[in-house]
Amino acid sequence: MKYYVVKYSGPFGFIKPWTAVRDSETFSQQFLTPSIIEGIEKKLFPELLTSNGISKILGHRLSYDQVCGQQEQIQTRGWNSTKKGKQILFERPNGILLRGVLINPTLTLAFKTLEDAQIAHKQHICLCRNEDILFPLEILETDKNSFDSDENQFNGFELIFEKTEKSFLVGYNRLTAEQMYGWIKVVGNPITQY
């Protein structure tokens, strides 16, 4: 089966997929969940907005140079109240969050048709947040076997979206609240510098 692969990259750091929560405590994963891939697909192909699931992206890989820990000042969601004389004072305490940032990520998306790859190649994508923009680099023609084994061209982490004995819980679908499962396939060396 032929694959048409589009490579995307960006010249700066990008927040890791699950790092928005408590990265300093959990060192969250570098893989992309099914809902992230589905969101990217719906951005590239808006005609799929009313459908469920992933239909055009056959596979993906995520690689990067390194993970850089960066501090961010945050405020808590709730308010604390204190009484000072007759006045009630409200405050939202500040905190410091350590976020992992992927430096120079490369995302590779595989499509079934050249037409889909060409449509995807004309657009940018967002890895996780709107400021995390990746730009298209090139379209490569290959086959499934090469995509799964070529450690130089298609290296990276890929979460295989299936529930097997080696799968683990990777999150909850934001729209349906369904549990999402998968297992990580590593091709080549996903961390390009150390």
N, CA, C and O of each residue as an XYZ file, in Angstrom:
776
protein
N       0.835     -1.178      0.000
C       0.000      0.000      0.000
C       0.887      1.251      0.000
O       1.814      1.355      0.803
N       0.601      2.202     -0.904
C       1.369      3.432     -0.973
C       0.953      4.389      0.124
O      -0.222      4.488      0.477
N       1.951      5.102      0.663
C       1.726      6.157      1.631
C       2.266      7.452      1.033
O       3.296      7.450      0.360
N       1.579      8.536      1.277
C       2.055      9.862      0.903
C       2.249     10.614      2.209
O       1.292     10.885      2.935
N       3.493     10.944      2.494
C       3.881     11.447      3.802
C       4.194     12.932      3.727
O       4.943     13.377      2.858
N       3.613     13.692      4.648
C       3.897     15.125      4.754
C       4.649     15.345      6.058
O       4.207     14.929      7.129
N       5.804     16.013      5.944
C       6.589     16.342      7.134
C       6.333     17.797      7.494
O       6.314     18.676      6.631
N       6.136     18.033      8.793
C       5.930     19.380      9.328
C       7.006     19.659     10.369
O       7.468     18.751     11.059
N       7.397     20.915     10.472
C       8.336     21.293     11.517
C       8.149     22.764     11.853
O       7.500     23.512     11.122
N       8.729     23.155     12.967
C       8.693     24.550     13.378
C      10.037     24.936     13.963
O      10.728     24.090     14.531
N      10.418     26.187     13.837
C      11.767     26.587     14.242
C      11.923     26.920     15.725
O      12.946     27.481     16.116
N      10.939     26.593     16.556
C      11.055     26.965     17.965
C      10.462     25.880     18.846
O      10.211     24.772     18.372
N      10.233     26.175     20.112
C       9.761     25.177     21.063
C       8.254     25.055     21.078
O       7.542     26.027     20.826
N       7.769     23.872     21.371
C       6.348     23.586     21.414
C       6.028     22.834     22.691
O       6.770     21.939     23.095
N       4.920     23.199     23.326
C       4.519     22.531     24.552
C       4.212     21.070     24.249
O       3.528     20.759     23.274
N       4.722     20.180     25.090
C       4.463     18.764     24.896
C       2.970     18.481     25.006
O       2.260     19.189     25.720
N       2.491     17.466     24.316
C       1.051     17.199     24.279
C       0.328     17.145     25.613
O      -0.761     17.707     25.728
N       0.877     16.501     26.612
C       0.151     16.408     27.885
C       0.746     17.314     28.948
O       0.387     17.195     30.120
N       1.629     18.201     28.581
C       2.372     18.944     29.580
C       1.596     20.100     30.186
O       2.073     20.738     31.125
N       0.431     20.376     29.674
C      -0.334     21.504     30.177
C      -0.786     21.296     31.614
O      -1.249     22.246     32.244
N      -0.671     20.104     32.148
C      -1.220     19.848     33.476
C      -0.124     19.975     34.543
O       0.120     21.078     35.031
N       0.522     18.907     34.906
C       1.515     18.947     35.972
C       2.783     18.230     35.531
O       3.130     17.178     36.067
N       3.453     18.790     34.578
C       4.609     18.127     33.999
C       5.727     17.919     35.011
O       6.437     16.916     34.947
N       5.893     18.851     35.943
C       6.977     18.704     36.911
C       6.748     17.500     37.812
O       7.695     16.974     38.396
N       5.492     17.057     37.932
C       5.189     15.900     38.768
C       5.080     14.610     37.959
O       5.434     13.540     38.454
N       4.604     14.698     36.741
C       4.317     13.482     35.983
C       5.265     13.231     34.820
O       5.291     12.116     34.299
N       6.048     14.220     34.388
C       6.862     14.158     33.175
C       6.041     13.526     32.050
O       6.319     12.416     31.595
N       5.039     14.259     31.627
C       4.025     13.738     30.710
C       4.607     13.302     29.366
O       5.732     13.647     29.005
N       3.819     12.552     28.663
C       4.259     11.836     27.473
C       4.513     12.734     26.262
O       3.999     13.848     26.167
N       5.321     12.212     25.345
C       5.627     12.902     24.100
C       4.769     12.408     22.940
O       4.956     12.864     21.812
N       3.851     11.505     23.179
C       3.058     10.979     22.078
C       1.795     11.802     21.860
O       1.383     12.573     22.728
N       1.190     11.629     20.693
C      -0.055     12.324     20.357
C      -1.221     11.362     20.530
O      -1.210     10.254     19.993
N      -2.225     11.794     21.281
C      -3.395     10.951     21.550
C      -4.303     10.903     20.323
O      -4.169     11.720     19.412
N      -5.230      9.941     20.304
C      -6.176      9.875     19.179
C      -6.958     11.171     18.976
O      -7.209     11.562     17.836
N      -7.348     11.845     20.066
C      -8.122     13.080     19.893
C      -7.265     14.212     19.312
O      -7.793     15.072     18.607
N      -5.960     14.232     19.592
C      -5.082     15.247     19.006
C      -4.959     15.004     17.501
O      -5.075     15.942     16.712
N      -4.723     13.749     17.097
C      -4.616     13.425     15.669
C      -5.943     13.710     14.970
O      -5.954     14.238     13.858
N      -7.058     13.366     15.609
C      -8.363     13.648     15.005
C      -8.576     15.152     14.853
O      -9.131     15.601     13.851
N      -8.138     15.930     15.840
C      -8.250     17.387     15.750
C      -7.415     17.954     14.621
O      -7.864     18.856     13.914
N      -6.194     17.434     14.438
C      -5.334     17.869     13.334
C      -6.000     17.522     12.006
O      -6.015     18.339     11.085
N      -6.550     16.316     11.906
C      -7.215     15.891     10.670
C      -8.406     16.795     10.350
O      -8.606     17.165      9.193
N      -9.188     17.150     11.352
C     -10.358     18.007     11.115
C      -9.937     19.429     10.748
O     -10.659     20.121     10.030
N      -8.777     19.870     11.233
C      -8.269     21.188     10.836
C      -7.866     21.160      9.365
O      -8.149     22.099      8.622
N      -7.209     20.086      8.949
C      -6.755     19.969      7.562
C      -7.915     19.725      6.598
O      -7.911     20.221      5.472
N      -8.899     18.962      7.049
C     -10.032     18.583      6.191
C     -11.340     18.968      6.896
O     -11.981     18.107      7.499
N     -11.747     20.235      6.833
C     -12.932     20.681      7.574
C     -14.219     19.972      7.181
O     -15.188     20.000      7.940
N     -14.252     19.344      6.029
C     -15.452     18.594      5.637
C     -15.692     17.394      6.551
O     -16.777     16.812      6.539
N     -14.678     17.018      7.350
C     -14.812     15.883      8.266
C     -15.303     16.303      9.654
O     -15.393     15.465     10.552
N     -15.618     17.576      9.841
C     -16.019     18.065     11.164
C     -17.223     17.333     11.742
O     -17.328     17.185     12.960
N     -18.119     16.878     10.899
C     -19.325     16.207     11.403
C     -19.137     14.708     11.603
O     -20.032     14.040     12.119
N     -17.989     14.172     11.203
C     -17.756     12.727     11.356
C     -16.944     12.452     12.616
O     -16.285     13.344     13.150
N     -16.999     11.216     13.080
C     -16.222     10.799     14.244
C     -15.093      9.888     13.812
O     -15.232      9.126     12.854
N     -13.977      9.965     14.516
C     -12.855      9.082     14.231
C     -11.875      9.670     13.236
O     -12.073     10.760     12.699
N     -10.807      8.910     13.005
C      -9.732      9.316     12.098
C      -9.882      8.508     10.823
O      -9.910      7.278     10.870
N      -9.979      9.189      9.668
C     -10.187      8.448      8.423
C      -9.105      8.703      7.373
O      -8.892      7.853      6.510
N      -8.427      9.829      7.418
C      -7.459     10.147      6.367
C      -6.000      9.986      6.797
O      -5.150      9.671      5.965
N      -5.698     10.194      8.067
C      -4.317     10.056      8.553
C      -4.086      8.590      8.909
O      -4.701      8.060      9.834
N      -3.188      7.940      8.159
C      -2.921      6.509      8.352
C      -1.891      6.241      9.445
O      -1.898      5.176     10.063
N      -1.022      7.191      9.677
C       0.020      7.027     10.683
C       0.693      8.363     10.928
O       0.520      9.301     10.150
N       1.456      8.455     12.001
C       2.150      9.697     12.328
C       3.419      9.377     13.119
O       3.546      8.291     13.685
N       4.347     10.320     13.155
C       5.564     10.207     13.971
C       5.884     11.576     14.538
O       5.698     12.592     13.868
N       6.359     11.603     15.758
C       6.769     12.838     16.404
C       8.187     12.668     16.913
O       8.467     11.767     17.703
N       9.084     13.538     16.458
C      10.456     13.544     16.955
C      10.820     14.979     17.311
O      10.127     15.918     16.920
N      11.912     15.145     18.056
C      12.311     16.471     18.503
C      13.768     16.433     18.928
O      14.350     15.359     19.078
N      14.369     17.630     19.126
C      15.763     17.696     19.544
C      15.941     17.395     21.027
O      16.807     16.607     21.408
N      15.125     18.021     21.853
C      15.207     17.810     23.292
C      13.973     18.379     23.972
O      13.174     19.078     23.350
N      13.826     18.070     25.266
C      12.754     18.658     26.064
C      13.404     19.672     26.990
O      14.353     19.360     27.709
N      12.882     20.881     26.961
C      13.415     21.956     27.776
C      12.368     22.312     28.832
O      11.216     22.585     28.496
N      12.761     22.309     30.096
C      11.847     22.690     31.165
C      11.792     24.197     31.290
O      12.829     24.836     31.470
N      10.618     24.777     31.201
C      10.469     26.231     31.298
C       9.411     26.557     32.340
O       8.391     25.876     32.453
N       9.677     27.609     33.094
C       8.747     28.005     34.146
C       7.703     28.973     33.602
O       7.974     29.797     32.729
N       6.506     28.841     34.149
C       5.418     29.721     33.762
C       4.670     30.111     35.022
O       4.369     29.264     35.864
N       4.367     31.405     35.148
C       3.596     31.851     36.307
C       2.116     31.655     36.018
O       1.622     32.025     34.954
N       1.419     31.068     36.979
C      -0.012     30.801     36.814
C      -0.767     31.323     38.028
O      -0.167     31.644     39.054
N      -2.086     31.405     37.903
C      -2.946     31.709     39.039
C      -3.901     30.546     39.228
O      -4.291     29.884     38.266
N      -4.271     30.307     40.464
C      -5.208     29.225     40.737
C      -6.584     29.573     40.181
O      -6.876     30.740     39.917
N      -7.422     28.566     40.006
C      -8.777     28.793     39.488
C      -9.656     29.508     40.502
O     -10.424     30.404     40.151
N      -9.539     29.110     41.745
C     -10.431     29.644     42.782
C      -9.881     30.886     43.447
O      -8.727     31.267     43.249
N     -10.720     31.495     44.226
C     -10.368     32.704     44.968
C     -10.280     32.356     46.447
O     -11.059     31.542     46.943
N      -9.339     32.965     47.149
C      -9.250     32.862     48.598
C      -9.813     34.147     49.194
O      -9.539     35.241     48.701
N     -10.595     34.008     50.245
C     -11.133     35.211     50.892
C     -10.592     35.306     52.307
O     -10.482     34.307     53.018
N     -10.262     36.511     52.698
C      -9.812     36.787     54.059
C     -10.557     38.011     54.562
O     -10.966     38.871     53.782
N     -10.723     38.075     55.855
C     -11.433     39.211     56.444
C     -10.411     40.128     57.090
O      -9.594     39.694     57.902
N     -10.467     41.401     56.720
C      -9.574     42.391     57.288
C     -10.454     43.509     57.834
O     -10.907     44.383     57.094
N     -10.681     43.465     59.107
C     -11.622     44.419     59.703
C     -13.025     44.100     59.234
O     -13.509     42.980     59.390
N     -13.672     45.102     58.655
C     -15.033     44.892     58.127
C     -15.009     44.471     56.665
O     -16.036     44.086     56.105
N     -13.843     44.547     56.054
C     -13.742     44.223     54.625
C     -13.431     42.744     54.416
O     -12.744     42.107     55.214
N     -13.954     42.232     53.328
C     -13.599     40.879     52.897
C     -12.730     41.033     51.655
O     -13.153     41.619     50.659
N     -11.531     40.508     51.722
C     -10.579     40.610     50.616
C     -10.533     39.293     49.847
O     -10.547     38.214     50.440
N     -10.479     39.394     48.541
C     -10.374     38.214     47.682
C      -9.055     38.257     46.948
O      -8.637     39.310     46.466
N      -8.400     37.118     46.863
C      -7.142     37.044     46.117
C      -7.025     35.699     45.420
O      -7.585     34.693     45.855
N      -6.285     35.717     44.336
C      -5.948     34.487     43.614
C      -4.439     34.319     43.696
O      -3.697     35.084     43.079
N      -3.980     33.341     44.442
C      -2.531     33.171     44.605
C      -1.837     32.804     43.286
O      -2.416     32.154     42.415
N      -0.602     33.232     43.172
C       0.231     32.869     42.031
C       1.008     31.601     42.348
O       1.275     31.295     43.510
N       1.361     30.879     41.316
C       2.188     29.689     41.454
C       3.119     29.592     40.257
O       2.955     30.296     39.261
N       4.085     28.719     40.372
C       5.025     28.492     39.273
C       4.820     27.071     38.780
O       4.814     26.124     39.567
N       4.650     26.929     37.475
C       4.462     25.630     36.842
C       5.656     25.373     35.930
O       6.069     26.258     35.181
N       6.206     24.181     35.989
C       7.300     23.817     35.095
C       6.712     23.066     33.918
O       6.161     21.979     34.087
N       6.825     23.637     32.720
C       6.295     23.015     31.510
C       7.446     22.443     30.690
O       8.499     23.067     30.555
N       7.232     21.251     30.147
C       8.192     20.686     29.215
C       7.885     21.208     27.819
O       6.732     21.202     27.387
N       8.898     21.651     27.129
C       8.726     22.192     25.784
C       9.576     21.365     24.825
O      10.759     21.131     25.075
N       8.961     20.919     23.716
C       9.713     20.193     22.692
C      10.475     21.209     21.848
O       9.886     22.157     21.329
N      11.765     21.015     21.713
C      12.581     21.915     20.905
C      12.714     21.313     19.499
O      13.103     20.155     19.342
N      12.388     22.110     18.494
C      12.454     21.725     17.082
C      11.738     20.406     16.780
O      12.363     19.460     16.301
N      10.447     20.337     17.053
C       9.723     19.098     16.755
C       9.514     18.897     15.258
O       9.422     19.859     14.496
N       9.441     17.647     14.856
C       9.069     17.286     13.489
C       7.914     16.296     13.595
O       8.015     15.277     14.278
N       6.822     16.608     12.913
C       5.667     15.728     12.888
C       5.499     15.222     11.468
O       5.478     16.005     10.517
N       5.380     13.914     11.330
C       5.206     13.276     10.033
C       3.815     12.658      9.993
O       3.451     11.884     10.878
N       3.036     12.997      8.968
C       1.693     12.444      8.804
C       1.633     11.647      7.510
O       2.080     12.129      6.470
N       1.089     10.438      7.556
C       0.963      9.584      6.376
C      -0.483      9.573      5.898
O      -1.415      9.425      6.688
N      -0.652      9.734      4.575
C      -1.974      9.746      3.954
C      -2.061      8.659      2.895
O      -1.049      8.190      2.375
N      -3.286      8.272      2.589
C      -3.552      7.207      1.621
C      -3.466      7.703      0.178
O      -3.104      6.940     -0.717
N      -3.800      8.989     -0.057
C      -3.808      9.513     -1.430
C      -2.904     10.737     -1.548
O      -2.689     11.470     -0.582
N      -2.385     10.935     -2.745
C      -1.562     12.106     -3.027
C      -2.393     13.380     -2.889
O      -1.889     14.405     -2.430
N      -3.647     13.319     -3.277
C      -4.523     14.492     -3.173
C      -4.656     14.955     -1.716
O      -4.579     16.152     -1.439
N      -4.853     14.014     -0.784
C      -4.931     14.370      0.636
C      -3.621     14.972      1.126
O      -3.625     15.954      1.869
N      -2.496     14.385      0.710
C      -1.183     14.904      1.107
C      -0.970     16.308      0.568
O      -0.411     17.157      1.262
N      -1.405     16.565     -0.659
C      -1.252     17.894     -1.239
C      -2.112     18.931     -0.515
O      -1.677     20.063     -0.305
N      -3.318     18.546     -0.140
C      -4.180     19.449      0.639
C      -3.520     19.761      1.977
O      -3.487     20.917      2.398
N      -2.995     18.735      2.647
C      -2.340     18.918      3.938
C      -1.067     19.753      3.805
O      -0.746     20.541      4.695
N      -0.348     19.586      2.705
C       0.919     20.290      2.501
C       0.724     21.789      2.281
O       1.679     22.555      2.407
N      -0.474     22.212      1.962
C      -0.746     23.641      1.741
C      -1.135     24.366      3.023
O      -1.411     25.565      2.994
N      -1.161     23.648      4.155
C      -1.647     24.236      5.398
C      -0.654     24.046      6.537
O       0.163     23.126      6.520
N      -0.738     24.926      7.521
C       0.003     24.716      8.761
C      -0.893     23.915      9.708
O      -2.098     23.796      9.485
N      -0.298     23.374     10.754
C      -1.078     22.692     11.777
C      -0.629     23.180     13.146
O       0.446     23.761     13.295
N      -1.465     22.934     14.134
C      -1.138     23.262     15.516
C      -0.974     21.952     16.266
O      -1.856     21.095     16.226
N       0.144     21.796     16.944
C       0.401     20.542     17.652
C      -0.524     20.396     18.853
O      -1.156     19.351     19.017
N      -0.616     21.408     19.684
C      -1.503     21.297     20.850
C      -2.227     22.581     21.190
O      -3.397     22.540     21.571
N      -1.576     23.705     21.067
C      -2.231     24.976     21.338
C      -2.062     25.857     20.108
O      -1.209     25.585     19.263
N      -2.852     26.888     20.003
C      -2.831     27.707     18.796
C      -1.471     28.325     18.483
O      -1.163     28.566     17.316
N      -0.658     28.584     19.496
C       0.645     29.177     19.214
C       1.688     28.140     18.809
O       2.782     28.509     18.381
N       1.378     26.869     18.933
C       2.320     25.806     18.571
C       2.147     25.443     17.103
O       1.581     24.399     16.779
N       2.632     26.301     16.221
C       2.392     26.128     14.788
C       3.542     25.352     14.141
O       4.716     25.635     14.380
N       3.174     24.367     13.317
C       4.137     23.615     12.518
C       3.841     23.879     11.049
O       2.681     23.930     10.641
N       4.896     24.048     10.257
C       4.756     24.357      8.840
C       5.154     23.150      7.988
O       6.051     22.399      8.368
N       4.494     22.955      6.836
C       4.824     21.815      5.972
C       6.192     21.981      5.324
O       6.561     23.077      4.903
N       6.942     20.882      5.247
C       8.268     20.901      4.628
C       8.278     20.237      3.260
O       8.745     20.821      2.282
N       7.758     19.006      3.195
C       7.849     18.233      1.959
C       6.824     17.123      1.934
O       6.261     16.753      2.964
N       6.583     16.588      0.731
C       5.758     15.397      0.546
C       6.672     14.288      0.055
O       7.438     14.482     -0.889
N       6.594     13.127      0.693
C       7.393     11.975      0.291
C       6.464     10.831     -0.070
O       5.444     10.621      0.587
N       6.817     10.086     -1.120
C       6.047      8.898     -1.489
C       6.798      7.682     -0.986
O       8.001      7.548     -1.210
N       6.090      6.803     -0.311
C       6.708      5.600      0.234
C       5.646      4.500      0.312
O       4.557      4.636     -0.245
N       5.974      3.421      1.001
C       4.979      2.381      1.243
C       4.914      2.110      2.740
O       5.752      2.601      3.497
N       3.943      1.346      3.163
C       3.724      1.093      4.591
C       4.944      0.461      5.236
O       5.314      0.829      6.351
N       5.571     -0.480      4.555
C       6.739     -1.160      5.098
C       7.878     -0.185      5.370
O       8.487     -0.228      6.439
N       8.171      0.693      4.414
C       9.242      1.683      4.596
C       8.880      2.682      5.693
O       9.734      3.070      6.489
N       7.606      3.099      5.734
C       7.167      4.042      6.764
C       7.365      3.447      8.152
O       7.696      4.163      9.097
N       7.161      2.135      8.274
C       7.297      1.479      9.570
C       8.735      1.102      9.921
O       9.021      0.800     11.080
N       9.647      1.113      8.944
C      10.991      0.612      9.238
C      12.133      1.579      8.920
O      13.236      1.386      9.433
N      11.921      2.602      8.105
C      13.009      3.519      7.739
C      13.327      4.438      8.915
O      12.622      5.417      9.161
N      14.397      4.109      9.638
C      14.748      4.819     10.862
C      15.324      6.206     10.605
O      15.358      7.030     11.519
N      15.772      6.484      9.396
C      16.341      7.792      9.107
C      15.279      8.798      8.666
O      15.251      9.925      9.159
N      14.415      8.401      7.749
C      13.414      9.324      7.219
C      12.177      9.455      8.092
O      11.575     10.527      8.156
N      11.790      8.376      8.766
C      10.510      8.371      9.476
C      10.667      8.012     10.950
O       9.852      7.277     11.507
N      11.726      8.539     11.582
C      11.941      8.250     12.992
C      10.943      9.022     13.854
O      10.453     10.079     13.457
N      10.649      8.485     15.031
C       9.772      9.198     15.951
C       8.936      8.275     16.814
O       8.952      7.052     16.671
N       8.202      8.916     17.723
C       7.230      8.219     18.560
C       5.908      8.182     17.824
O       5.502      9.178     17.224
N       5.229      7.039     17.862
C       3.882      6.938     17.305
C       3.039      6.121     18.272
O       3.404      5.009     18.654
N       1.914      6.686     18.656
C       0.975      5.950     19.476
C       0.063      5.182     18.534
O      -0.623      5.781     17.706
N       0.050      3.856     18.655
C      -0.827      3.024     17.838
C      -2.160      2.936     18.571
O      -2.233      2.460     19.704
N      -3.203      3.400     17.907
C      -4.516      3.522     18.531
C      -5.269      2.199     18.495
O      -6.121      1.979     17.634
N      -4.947      1.333     19.429
C      -5.678      0.077     19.540
C      -5.562     -0.430     20.970
O      -4.630     -0.078     21.693
N      -6.500     -1.242     21.361
C      -6.482     -1.807     22.706
C      -6.046     -3.261     22.610
O      -6.802     -4.118     22.151
N      -4.824     -3.531     23.048
C      -4.265     -4.877     23.071
C      -3.678     -5.122     24.462
O      -3.846     -4.305     25.367
N      -2.996     -6.242     24.621
C      -2.388     -6.541     25.920
C      -1.248     -5.585     26.263
O      -0.911     -5.442     27.438
N      -0.638     -4.919     25.260
C       0.434     -3.969     25.566
C      -0.044     -2.520     25.596
O       0.768     -1.608     25.756
N      -1.339     -2.296     25.444
C      -1.900     -0.945     25.460
C      -2.066     -0.417     26.880
O      -2.127     -1.185     27.840
N      -2.136      0.892     26.994
C      -2.376      1.542     28.272
C      -3.313      2.725     28.044
O      -3.484      3.188     26.917
N      -3.906      3.197     29.111
C      -4.834      4.327     29.039
C      -4.043      5.587     28.720
O      -3.092      5.917     29.427
N      -4.430      6.299     27.652
C      -3.691      7.495     27.239
C      -4.505      8.767     27.415
O      -4.027      9.852     27.085
N      -5.707      8.658     27.922
C      -6.509      9.847     28.165
C      -7.972      9.589     27.910
O      -8.404      8.456     27.700
N      -8.728     10.681     27.934
C     -10.168     10.630     27.711
C     -10.517     11.557     26.565
O     -10.030     12.686     26.507
N     -11.347     11.095     25.663
C     -11.795     11.903     24.543
C     -12.599     13.079     25.085
O     -13.539     12.897     25.859
N     -12.218     14.294     24.668
C     -12.881     15.495     25.180
C     -14.345     15.566     24.801
O     -15.155     16.104     25.557
N     -14.696     15.035     23.650
C     -16.061     15.153     23.159
C     -16.984     14.067     23.702
O     -18.141     14.334     24.026
N     -16.471     12.843     23.799
C     -17.329     11.727     24.186
C     -17.041     11.193     25.588
O     -17.801     10.373     26.103
N     -15.962     11.644     26.204
C     -15.499     11.176     27.516
C     -15.102      9.699     27.508
O     -14.930      9.098     28.568
N     -14.956      9.108     26.309
C     -14.502      7.717     26.194
C     -13.036      7.601     26.574
O     -12.247      8.518     26.345
N     -12.681      6.462     27.158
C     -11.276      6.196     27.434
C     -10.556      5.915     26.119
O     -11.092      5.238     25.242
N      -9.322      6.447     25.988
C      -8.517      6.219     24.785
C      -7.321      5.338     25.175
O      -6.653      5.594     26.176
N      -7.066      4.311     24.379
C      -5.973      3.374     24.638
C      -5.011      3.347     23.456
O      -5.377      3.689     22.332
N      -3.794      2.942     23.727
C      -2.820      2.776     22.671
C      -1.521      2.231     23.228
O      -1.358      2.081     24.439
N      -0.599      1.939     22.324
C       0.744      1.519     22.706
C       1.748      2.282     21.839
O       1.446      2.662     20.707
N       2.936      2.496     22.384
C       3.915      3.344     21.706
C       4.841      2.514     20.827
O       5.473      1.559     21.277
N       4.901      2.912     19.549
C       5.876      2.347     18.617
C       6.994      3.385     18.487
O       6.726      4.569     18.282
N       8.228      2.944     18.606
C       9.368      3.834     18.463
C      10.134      3.383     17.231
O      10.573      2.237     17.142
N      10.286      4.298     16.285
C      11.048      4.011     15.069
C      12.306      4.862     15.091
O      12.230      6.088     15.174
N      13.468      4.214     15.015
C      14.730      4.948     15.032
C      14.946      5.655     16.356
O      14.550      5.154     17.409
N      15.574      6.820     16.300
C      15.823      7.621     17.496
C      14.978      8.875     17.439
O      15.318      9.805     16.708
N      13.874      8.933     18.195
C      12.981     10.086     18.133
C      13.584     11.378     18.685
O      13.133     12.473     18.350
N      14.606     11.243     19.533
C      15.259     12.433     20.089
C      16.511     12.655     19.276
O      17.489     11.918     19.401
N      16.473     13.695     18.428
C      17.496     13.836     17.394
C      18.811     14.401     17.899
O      19.825     14.247     17.219
N      18.848     15.057     19.073
C      20.099     15.533     19.659
C      20.102     15.198     21.130
O      19.059     15.221     21.782
N      21.278     14.883     21.656
C      21.366     14.660     23.110
C      22.664     15.184     23.627
O      22.934     15.094     24.824
